[in-house]
């Protein structure tokens, strides 16, 4: 039974998708999905080709689904439990990744923990430095992104994207008001007060949040209750 447990889920890299020549994103997603399967993922989400432009259309979401199904049923990659087992290259990359992860753990521990590291701006600086290095490599064309800084098209035709009508917000607000009118105001007040008390102490807030949901409290009301206790986090300035 332990072998049936879901150990990790994988989603393909949304940050790698490009608005330019978006059909190239199908290829990117396929490579990433295959890499995830080769790495032993037990749950997989494949991004749609148009997600840099809008919510995916039904057709593009279907292509993302078919990508998984083709890998599963046509590639043959699932015929082996560990198709890359024994690969020196994969093992070496895994070793480097593990060593790098533990190095970060040690550096975070030196701050006293993740909360202290965030307050000191450590992860923010690391992200900023990595983003700067990536952008510089991109601008100097050390890193080529097909369709963006290499193999561009002069007159790229637009693609059809999902359009959501302007009246949807009005319908949602009307529905929300209807829910508020039909729910029990006393239950809403009791569960939100209980959540505030629990958050102010050391109680597990998850059961209290579930009680709020069962009383039809909105996400905004639950968030406001927690905000009343914890306030709003302001990230420290990082230079």
N, C-alpha and C positions, 0 to 999 in steps of 0.2 A: 504493500500500500504506500510506503514512503516514496516509491518511484513514480507514483501517480501525482504527487504533489506538484503544484505550479511553483517553480522556483524563480523564474523571471519572465517578464514581458518585454517585447522590443517594439519600438515605433521607428519607422524610417525617419531620416533627418530632414525636418522641415526647413532648417536653415540652409540646406544645400539646394533647395528648389529655387528656380529663377523665373522672374516675370518675362524675361526675354526668351523667345523660342520655347514656350512652356512644354511643348511635346517632348523635348529632351528630358523632362522630368520623369517621364515613364521609364526611361533607361536608367536614370539615377536611382529611382525607387526600386527597380528590379535588382540592380547590383546590391543595394543595401539590404533588401529583403533576403536575397540569397545568402549574403554574408551572415545575416542573423540566423538563418536556418543552419548553415554550416557551423555556427557557433553554439548550436544546441538550444535556441530559444523555444519556449513551449507555448508562447502566445505572441501574436504578431499583428501589428497595424501597419498598413501601407498607405502613405499619403497620396492624395489625388494630384494630378498634374496641374490643376488650376488653383491650388490653395494659396499661392502667393497673390492671387488677384481677387478672390472672393471665396465664399463657402463653395464646396464642390457641387457641380451639377450631378444629377443622377447618373448620367452617362459616364462621367469621369470617375465617379465613385465606383461604378461597376468595373471600369478598367483596372482600378487599384485592387479590387477584389479578385478579378481574373488573374492578376499578376501572382497573387498568392496561390491560386488554384492551379495555375500552370506549373509553378515551381513544385507544388505538392504532387501533381499527378503526371507531369510530363518530363520533368528534369531528371528523375531518378535519384535525386539527392537524398530522398528519405529511405532509400533501400539499405542504408548503412547507419548504424547507431552513431558512429563518429567518423564521418567520411574524411576528415582531415587529421585523424589520429596518427601520431608519429611524425608529423610534419615539423622539421627543425625550425623552419621560419615562423610557423604559428606559435610554437612553444616559446621561441625567443621573444616574439612580440608580447605574448602573454606574460612572460617573466618581467619584461620592461614595464608593462602596464601595472603589474602587481607592485613592483619596487617603487614606481612613481606614486602609486596610491598610498602606500605606507609612508613614503616620504612626506606627503601632504598631511597624513594623520599625525606624524611626529611634529610637524611645524604647527599644526592647529593645537596640539596638546601643549606646546610651548607657550601658547597664548593663555592657556587655562581652559580651553574648550572652544566650541564653535561660536557660542554667543559672544565670548570675549574677542574671538578673531573677527567676527562681523563688526563689533563695536570699534575695533582698531582699524577696520577697513581693509583687512588682509585679503579676503576673497574678492572684494571689489577691485582691488589693485591688480590681482592676478588676472581677472577677466578683462580689465582694461588693457593690460599689457599684451594679452593674447590677441585681443581684437585689433590692437595697433599693429602687431606683427603680421597678422593676417592681411589687414588692409594694405600695408606697405608691400607685402609680397604680391598682392593683387595688382596694385598700381604700377609696380615695376615689372609686372608680367613674369615674375618668378613662379607664380601660381596661375595657371590658365583655367578660366571658367568658360566653357564652350557657350557661345552665344552672347557672352557678356563682355569679356576682354579678348576674346579670340573667336574667329569664325562668325562675326556679327552679320546681320542682315540689314541692308539699308532701309528697305520699305517692308517692314514686317507686318503681315496682315493680322488684325485682331482676331481673337477667338471668342466664341460665345461663352459668357459667364452667367452664373446664377443671378437672377434679379429677384429681389424681395420687395414686394409692394409697400408703399409708404403707409398704407392703412393697417399694416400688421401691428404696429406699435399701439394704435388706437384700440384694436381688437384685444390686444394683450392687457392693456390698462383696464378696459371694460371687464374682462374676465377676472382680473385681480380684484377689482372693486366688488364684483359679484361674490367672490369667495369670502371677502372680508365681511360682507353683509350677512352671509349665511353661517359663519363660524360662531363659536361661543366666546364672547369677549372676556368672560371671567377666566376661562381656560387659557386664553392667550396671555392675560395679565399674570396669572399664577405661574405658568411655565417660564415666562420671560424673567420674572422676579427670581424664580428658583435658579435659573441659569446665571443671573448676576451674582447671587449669593455663592453659588458653586465656584464661579470664576474668581471671585474675591478670596476664596479660601484655597483649599488644596484638593477639592473634589475632582473626579473625572467628569469633564464637561460633556463628553460624547453622549451618555444616556440622557443628560438634561437637554441637549440639542435635539435628540430624537423625540423627546416629549414635546418640545416646541413644534417640531414638524408635524407631529400627530395632531396638535391643536391648530394646525394650519397657520402658524406664524410664517411670515415671509422671510426670505433670505436677508432682506434689508433689515427687518426688525431684529432678527437674531444677531446680525452683524452689529447693529446699533447697541444691543445689550452688552455684547462683548467689548465694544468700543468704549462704552461708559466705564467699564472696569479697567481695561488695559490702556486706553488711549489709542492714539494713532502713531505708528512707528515712523520716525524720520531717520533716514539713512545718513550717517555721518559723511561730511565732505571728504573726498579722497583726492589727494594731489600726487 
